[in-house]
Amino acid sequence: MTKDIIIVSTPYLPGYKIIKTIGFTWGLIVRSRGLGRNITAGLRSIVGGEIHEYTELLNQSREQALDRLKEHAEALGANAVVSVEFDSSEIGQTMTELLAYGTAVVVEKDEIPSNPVRLS
C-alpha cells in the first residue's frame, strides 16, 4: 500500500513548495475489452448513445494507471507528482493502452503565504 502521494495536473502545488525534482514517473496498463464486452458494445452502437461497458472499463483503467503512477513515484522517493496527464492508444483492435505520467517531486508545506495580507 502506498502512502498518500499528492497528484495534480498543474506544474505547481498551491500551499507547497517543490524542494526536489526527481524526474519522470508513469503508470501503464494495457487492457483487453474482451469478447463479451465487444458483443454488447456492438449491439449498443447500433442504437447509439453511450457505451457503458467501455466507459466503466476506461474508468477502471485510469484508476489502475494512477495507482501504478503513485507506486512508481513512491519508489523513486517522491511525495507528489505534478503535471500529470493521460495518454491512450489502441494495440490491435481489442487492446487499449492507458498511460498516466508526470514529474515526481518532493514537496513541503510552504510556511509563507503566496499572497500575504498587509494590514494598514
C-alpha positions in Angstrom: 0.0 0.0 0.0 1.4 3.4 -1.0 1.4 6.4 1.3 -0.6 9.4 0.2 1.1 10.8 -2.9 -0.3 14.1 -4.0 -1.3 14.1 -7.6 -2.1 17.3 -9.6 -2.3 18.2 -13.2 -0.8 21.6 -12.6 3.0 22.3 -12.7 2.8 23.6 -9.1 1.0 22.7 -5.9 -0.7 25.6 -4.0 0.4 25.8 -0.4 3.6 23.7 -1.0 7.0 24.3 -2.4 8.9 21.9 -4.5 12.2 21.2 -2.8 13.4 18.5 -5.1 12.6 17.4 -8.7 13.2 13.7 -9.1 12.0 13.2 -12.7 9.6 11.4 -15.0 7.2 8.9 -13.5 4.4 6.8 -15.0 1.8 4.2 -14.6 0.9 2.0 -17.5 -1.9 -0.5 -18.1 -3.0 -2.5 -21.2 -6.5 -3.8 -21.1 -8.4 -6.1 -23.4 -12.1 -5.3 -24.0 -13.0 -9.0 -24.2 -15.5 -10.8 -26.4 -18.5 -10.3 -24.2 -18.0 -6.5 -23.9 -17.3 -6.3 -27.7 -20.6 -8.0 -28.5 -22.6 -5.9 -26.0 -20.9 -2.7 -27.2 -21.5 -3.6 -30.8 -25.2 -4.1 -30.2 -25.4 -0.7 -28.3 -23.6 1.1 -31.1 -26.4 0.1 -33.5 -28.8 2.1 -31.3 -26.4 4.9 -30.5 -25.6 6.6 -27.2 -23.0 5.9 -24.5 -21.4 2.5 -24.4 -21.4 2.0 -20.6 -19.2 -1.1 -20.8 -16.4 0.8 -22.3 -16.8 3.8 -20.0 -16.6 1.5 -17.0 -13.5 -0.2 -18.4 -11.7 3.0 -19.1 -12.6 4.4 -15.6 -11.2 1.3 -14.0 -8.1 1.5 -16.2 -7.5 5.2 -15.4 -7.6 4.4 -11.6 -5.2 1.5 -12.1 -2.8 3.6 -14.1 -2.9 6.3 -11.4 -2.3 3.7 -8.7 0.8 2.5 -10.6 2.0 6.1 -11.1 1.8 6.6 -7.3 3.7 3.3 -6.7 6.4 4.3 -9.1 6.7 7.8 -7.7 6.9 6.5 -4.1 9.6 4.0 -5.2 11.6 7.0 -6.6 11.3 8.8 -3.2 8.6 11.3 -4.2 5.7 12.5 -2.1 3.9 14.3 -5.0 3.6 14.2 -8.8 2.9 17.4 -10.8 1.9 18.0 -14.4 0.0 14.7 -14.5 -1.6 13.8 -17.9 -3.1 10.7 -19.5 -2.4 9.2 -22.9 -4.1 6.3 -24.6 -3.7 4.2 -27.7 -5.0 1.1 -29.3 -3.0 -2.1 -29.7 -4.6 -4.2 -32.4 -8.3 -3.9 -32.4 -9.1 -5.3 -28.9 -6.5 -3.8 -26.6 -6.1 -0.3 -25.2 -3.0 1.1 -23.5 -3.6 3.8 -20.9 -0.6 5.8 -19.6 -0.6 8.2 -16.7 2.6 10.3 -16.4 4.0 13.3 -14.7 7.0 14.7 -12.8 7.9 13.1 -9.5 8.8 15.7 -6.9 9.4 16.2 -3.1 7.3 18.9 -1.6 6.9 20.5 1.8 4.3 22.9 3.2 5.0 26.5 2.3 5.2 28.4 5.5 5.0 31.8 3.8 1.6 32.6 2.2 1.9 33.4 -1.5 -0.2 36.5 -1.2 0.4 38.0 2.3 -2.2 40.3 3.6 -1.0 43.7 4.7 -2.8 45.4 7.5 -2.8 49.2 7.4 
